[in-house]
């Protein structure tokens, strides 16, 4: 996610704790579905990500 959004790893970790952030936890493993991430970003920025 950090690479796709061109943000720091630290900021990516901060984002996953944001309310409503789309993620799935499998034990300690965190997965972020790309389609849900793109929709989440579009909702907040009004820009299309792909």
For each residue, the residues with C-beta under 8 A, 3 or more apart:
1: 4 5 12 15 32 37
2: 5 6 7 8 9 11 12
3: 6
4: 1 34 37
5: 1 2 12 41
6: 2 3
7: 2 11 12 15
8: 2 11 12
9: 2 12 13
10: 13 14
11: 2 7 8 14 15
12: 1 2 5 7 8 9 15 16
13: 9 10 16 17
14: 10 11 17 18
15: 1 7 11 12 18 21
16: 12 13 21 23 30 32
17: 13 14 21
18: 14 15 21
19:
20: 40
21: 15 16 17 18 40
22: 32 33 36 37 39 40
23: 16 30 31 32
24: 30 31 32 33
25: 28 29 30 31
26: 29 30 31
27:
28: 25
29: 25 26
30: 16 23 24 25 26
31: 23 24 25 26
32: 1 16 22 23 24 36 37
33: 22 24 36 37
34: 4 37 38
35: 38 39
36: 22 32 33 39 40
37: 1 4 22 32 33 34 40 41 49
38: 34 35 41 42 48 49 50
39: 22 35 36 42 43
40: 20 21 22 36 37 43 44
41: 5 37 38 44 45 47 49
42: 38 39 45 46 47 48 49
43: 39 40
44: 40 41
45: 41 42
46: 42
47: 41 42
48: 38 42
49: 37 38 41 42
50: 38
